[in-house]
Amino acid sequence: MKTILLTGGAGFLGSHACLNLLEAGYGIYIVDSLENSSFESISRVCRFLKEKNNFFQNKIKFFKADIRNIEKLKIIFEHALSNDNKIHAVIHFAGLKAVSESEENPIKYWEYNVLGSINLFKVMEEYGCKNIVFSSSAAVYGQNQKCPIEEVSSLSPSNVYGKTKKTVEEILTDLHFRKKWGVAILRYFNPVGAHHSGIIGENPISNKNNLFPIICEVAKNNNKKLLIYGSDWPTRDGTCLRDYIHIEDIIEGHKNALNLLLNSGKNLIKVNLGTGKGTSVLELITTFEKVNDIKIEYEFSGRRLGDCAALFADNRLSSSLINWRPRKTLEDVCKDGWKWVLENPYGYIKNLEELDLSNYCEI
Ligand SMILES: NC(=O)c1ccc[n+]([C@@H]2O[C@H](COP(=O)([O-])OP(=O)(O)OC[C@H]3O[C@@H](n4cnc5c(N)ncnc54)[C@H](O)[C@@H]3O)[C@@H](O)[C@H]2O)c1
């Protein structure tokens, strides 16, 4: 059994990865400070797998710790060794992701996203762990790119968040060439939706500025209206085009990249994870309304500073490099995302004391 460390494993992407990789037979270690998530996500994953008789208590260990603290990271790698195990690879999700906050508080973003990553890489090096899948973002490309955006496009991030991601990409590229690390850099476009079971999804506090969670919020509170920023963009219906990709597809991409690193040695992969299609704001709203039989009230306001007409991926490279193609549709995104919100209108709500803590450890 190979053991994978998920940093930020209790978050939106991390919890879905945890479920997927446990189902695939991996052993999972998680480190998460829980500052933008809840241990309830992991506790639900364990319960879900138990109910399917597909769960072994010793296959998962959760550590509440901050990756900015290097000594705590060492304890985790040491723990794996003392259990006759070692961490074979890391999927590095931990970080902060709010673009507007990154502009207001750059030091915080450099500290969490870059310093935290450097700590992690130091400890990986010390313990001989040389395989990593990194959560990067379409934000590394910047705003004024020709769409669909290819991986070879110039990287010119227009905000602090994107700059921190680009910097970590550069460090990892050096580690690949100078230290023979296996590195998969995955540039996500707009991960949305939720696990089809409805047991895990995006915590409503975590993504207040993204369109899909706002649509769900408006659907939940029928007195609210959605503001659409601009009706005069040079697109087919005047609203912005973005690339909405189902969270389960995104996570499949991680599994494929991970398998490639573990099986074939020292690759350097830099790929987009997107559908390859731009969906307009109005198209997303209409699909959500149709699939869920709900009316979304909206009105137009002016364009937002720093926005751009279109941002969507060229996703052909992921197909040849990691054998990945998205399988879910925009309808699946709308159905699964709404199911999660309907069944969990307040997201994760349990206190730690109410949860099964047998896999939980605070260091
Ligand atoms: N969700 C998106 O739209 C999106 C798009 C592109 C890239 N990404 C990147 O993907 C990764 C995961 O995103 P997500 O949507 O799951 O976010 P999330 O906030 O749900 O998950 C991140 C997790 O990291 C944890 N964390 C943050 N700082 C930490 C630290 N210093 N030490 C330990 N844990 C820490 C948080 O508590 C949280 O559980 C992030 O790096 C993000 O930048 C996300």
PDBQT file of the ligand as one rigid body, heavy atoms in Angstrom, charges set to zero:
ROOT
HETATM    1  N1  LIG A 401     -11.098  25.979  -5.542  1.00  0.00    +0.000 N 
HETATM    2  C1  LIG A 401     -10.644  26.673  -6.551  1.00  0.00    +0.000 C 
HETATM    3  O1  LIG A 401     -11.382  27.388  -7.231  1.00  0.00    +0.000 OA
HETATM    4  C2  LIG A 401      -9.185  26.601  -6.926  1.00  0.00    +0.000 A 
HETATM    5  C3  LIG A 401      -8.773  26.994  -8.220  1.00  0.00    +0.000 A 
HETATM    6  C4  LIG A 401      -7.415  26.932  -8.543  1.00  0.00    +0.000 A 
HETATM    7  C5  LIG A 401      -6.487  26.485  -7.599  1.00  0.00    +0.000 A 
HETATM    8  N2  LIG A 401      -6.924  26.128  -6.352  1.00  0.00    +0.000 N 
HETATM    9  C6  LIG A 401      -5.921  25.703  -5.368  1.00  0.00    +0.000 C 
HETATM   10  O2  LIG A 401      -6.246  24.411  -4.920  1.00  0.00    +0.000 OA
HETATM   11  C7  LIG A 401      -5.885  24.243  -3.551  1.00  0.00    +0.000 C 
HETATM   12  C8  LIG A 401      -7.069  23.708  -2.777  1.00  0.00    +0.000 C 
HETATM   13  O3  LIG A 401      -8.151  24.596  -2.947  1.00  0.00    +0.000 OA
HETATM   14  P1  LIG A 401      -9.533  24.357  -2.209  1.00  0.00    +0.000 P 
HETATM   15  O4  LIG A 401     -10.590  24.953  -3.064  1.00  0.00    +0.000 OA
HETATM   16  O5  LIG A 401      -9.640  22.966  -1.779  1.00  0.00    +0.000 OA
HETATM   17  O6  LIG A 401      -9.333  25.321  -0.959  1.00  0.00    +0.000 OA
HETATM   18  P2  LIG A 401      -9.762  25.074   0.565  1.00  0.00    +0.000 P 
HETATM   19  O7  LIG A 401      -9.569  26.367   1.257  1.00  0.00    +0.000 OA
HETATM   20  O8  LIG A 401     -11.079  24.419   0.639  1.00  0.00    +0.000 OA
HETATM   21  O9  LIG A 401      -8.646  24.027   1.032  1.00  0.00    +0.000 OA
HETATM   22  C9  LIG A 401      -7.353  24.411   1.410  1.00  0.00    +0.000 C 
HETATM   23  C10 LIG A 401      -7.056  23.724   2.721  1.00  0.00    +0.000 C 
HETATM   24  O10 LIG A 401      -5.749  24.098   3.154  1.00  0.00    +0.000 OA
HETATM   25  C11 LIG A 401      -5.802  24.343   4.556  1.00  0.00    +0.000 C 
HETATM   26  N3  LIG A 401      -4.688  25.250   4.856  1.00  0.00    +0.000 N 
HETATM   27  C12 LIG A 401      -4.537  26.532   4.456  1.00  0.00    +0.000 A 
HETATM   28  N4  LIG A 401      -3.363  27.012   4.907  1.00  0.00    +0.000 NA
HETATM   29  C13 LIG A 401      -2.765  26.006   5.579  1.00  0.00    +0.000 A 
HETATM   30  C14 LIG A 401      -1.531  25.879   6.268  1.00  0.00    +0.000 A 
HETATM   31  N5  LIG A 401      -0.666  26.900   6.355  1.00  0.00    +0.000 N 
HETATM   32  N6  LIG A 401      -1.234  24.705   6.864  1.00  0.00    +0.000 NA
HETATM   33  C15 LIG A 401      -2.081  23.667   6.801  1.00  0.00    +0.000 A 
HETATM   34  N7  LIG A 401      -3.276  23.720   6.161  1.00  0.00    +0.000 NA
HETATM   35  C16 LIG A 401      -3.600  24.878   5.559  1.00  0.00    +0.000 A 
HETATM   36  C17 LIG A 401      -7.168  24.935   4.813  1.00  0.00    +0.000 C 
HETATM   37  O11 LIG A 401      -7.591  24.789   6.157  1.00  0.00    +0.000 OA
HETATM   38  C18 LIG A 401      -8.023  24.130   3.846  1.00  0.00    +0.000 C 
HETATM   39  O12 LIG A 401      -8.509  22.965   4.432  1.00  0.00    +0.000 OA
HETATM   40  C19 LIG A 401      -5.400  25.624  -3.072  1.00  0.00    +0.000 C 
HETATM   41  O13 LIG A 401      -3.996  25.613  -3.087  1.00  0.00    +0.000 OA
HETATM   42  C20 LIG A 401      -5.942  26.570  -4.128  1.00  0.00    +0.000 C 
HETATM   43  O14 LIG A 401      -5.126  27.685  -4.283  1.00  0.00    +0.000 OA
HETATM   44  C21 LIG A 401      -8.235  26.154  -6.005  1.00  0.00    +0.000 A 
ENDROOT
TORSDOF 0
